[in-house]
């Protein structure tokens, strides 16, 4: 299992019963946001006054999925919201295929007689490792230690799980149920502001973006 954020986000979003992401549309957004966050953490993307720019001096990221996302950011500045929305389905598929190539999961693409006819069925190679990841991120979200002390990548994953209501970490019944929970999520999401204020804003607005996408207004 790779430790890069988009791969960890994908594994957190898996649903054993569905044998795939709990919600493929939402997972595409979450994985895409995780990939962009990873690129910021690695120093490949920076936020300037007029938008998001690629740090060409940093070279490639050294990961096929991250390099694919990085190639989309040209010399012209972009907005975080645009980058989160762009090619999210492609990035999701790339993450899935990369995890399969690494042996972290197997993907069954056989056509089936009943809908959804072409659904991909996923089987995780090491369920214990995924359970440990889920437990760790759940602990970060639920308040084991100050939010300021959490690893930035862990804080980002917890914030994304909360906004996406990922069942394994932040099910709807308790994701934002109390004032302390909301304060915790707010503090974890705020950690992104130290990296890029615009990225924090995009993550905070991601719930609305996902709802719009599922209503047919999300673009490609």
ABEGO torsion letter per residue (X at the ends): XBABAAAAAAAAABBAAAGEBABAAAAAAAAAAAAAAAAAAAGABBBBAAEBBBBAAAEBAGBAAAAAAAAABBABBBBAAAAAABGAAAAAAAAAAAAAAAGABBBBABBBABOBAABBBBBBABAAAAAAAAAAAAAAAAGBEBAAABBAAAAAAAAAAAAAGBAAABBAAAAAABAAAAAAAAAAAAAAAAABAAAAAAAAAAAAAAAAAAAGAAEX
